[in-house]
Amino acid sequence: MFEQMSQSEAKEAVLQLVEEYWSQFHQAKDTEEPERIPYSGRVYDSAEMKNLVDSALDFWLTAGEYTEQFESGLAEYIGVSFCSVVNSGSSANLLAFMALTSPLLKARRVLPGDEIITVAACFPTTLAPVIQYGAIPVFIDITIPEYNINISQLEQALTNKTKAVMIAHTLGNPFDLGAVKDFCDKNNLWLIEDNCDALGSEYYLDKIWRKTGSVGDIGTSSFYPPHHITMGEGGAVYTKNPLLHKIIRSLRDWGRDCICNSGQDNRCGHRFSKQYGKLPMGYDHKYVYSHFGYNLKATDMQAAIGVAQLEKLPKFVLRRRDNFDYLKERLQAYEDFLMLPEPCPNSLPSWFGFLVTCKNGVSRNTLIAHLEDRGIQTRMLFAGNILRHPCFEGLEDGVDYRVATPLVNTDRTLYDTFWVGVYPGMTNKQLDKMADEIILAIKKQGMAI
Ligand SMILES: Cc1ncc(COP(=O)(O)O)c(C=O)c1O
């Protein structure tokens, strides 16, 4: 088929076939109403598939042009100067935290034994790097129905060992960025925003609407399929701070000092003309290591999907908001039995899900069993209280971690809280079915409505 074609014509022909393949086998599938209502899922069209195949045909494989395009596009969207694509949101959190341990940060460097304020109602990999490094997480409670850090308890967690606050914007609902940033600035603390579930959320600070992830020192994203945009597996770390960016890149790329991209040589112009550490003069800069690093890069094929997804992001965010508002309106009359989610003041969330806490005798477990039986996927608030998980066995309060305030609301989420989806692929019929079944499940529990 390709004999008479140039390479670019042949590629075009392949991409045309991909378009047809998508339309024949994927588009049709997407328009069918699935029996099951998932809490989230991929929303894509031929653009993602064509980018993926385009990248595969280039066969560059490692980080390349699509990666650079995605990094600059996401940085612009978030409103930061620097962005680094990585292979997952968990890797992004690992890099963000480990960046704070770099010797290049001198006195502000986080050392083992230093304290990091956080919450126990978390996704585990927001916390894992802190523990893995030997820093001490200090837990305070959350508020319900925002499910974010209780800012009135921040001072109680503070000691002369506190070096940072590292928390997520829970299910897209921004935490009180104004108050947390103020607290961090006043006490010379780093702020890491785990933005993995909140891409597109906004917060009004100093008379400007800012994207979450751009206010703290470092922000992180996940592009695992249920997230706001996907690459299959993938993540990103972003910052406005050039020194942090340099450290993040070094740690991401084996710990090296050099800033060349994969396959590039001598970008800095002094590959063989400088002296580093105790190395001989002129030792190849490509093989000079300023950190004990990792390799957390993603492939260009992942970034290629991300480039197409990023274009759809503004529409996805609006659809998530609309779906959230619709569910909330449908359930408003049942507030005696369900605590409905509330956005943080001064914020415009890009919701990841619709969080509900049962009250006045409604059983969460009975309610979610009813929904799951009818094909409606439900989810817990991740760990609920991470301290109650097997991974904490063997760790000692006051030694390996510290609980600064009673975790009353955190514990409540273990028993009463769950969430359902609001992702952009959800149809109005599905939203109605979810609301109808939630209401029916309350009625079935004998609640007088
Ligand atoms: C708040 C939060 N942080 C981090 C992650 C980890 O992202 P990934 O699954 O890409 O490693 C998740 C995953 O869903 C998350 O919800």
The ligand as a Gaussian input file, in Angstrom:
#p B3LYP/6-31G(d) Opt

LIG

0 1
 C       -4.861000      12.752000      45.561000
 C       -4.067000      11.746000      44.771000
 N       -2.731000      11.847000      44.764000
 C       -1.972000      10.977000      44.064000
 C       -2.529000       9.966000      43.318000
 C       -1.645000       9.005000      42.581000
 O       -1.742000       9.089000      41.201000
 P       -1.299000       7.843000      40.265000
 O       -2.378000       6.829000      40.333000
 O       -1.150000       8.439000      38.919000
 O       -0.016000       7.334000      40.820000
 C       -3.911000       9.834000      43.293000
 C       -4.519000       8.738000      42.490000
 O       -5.649000       8.683000      42.169000
 C       -4.701000      10.737000      44.044000
 O       -6.043000      10.627000      44.065000

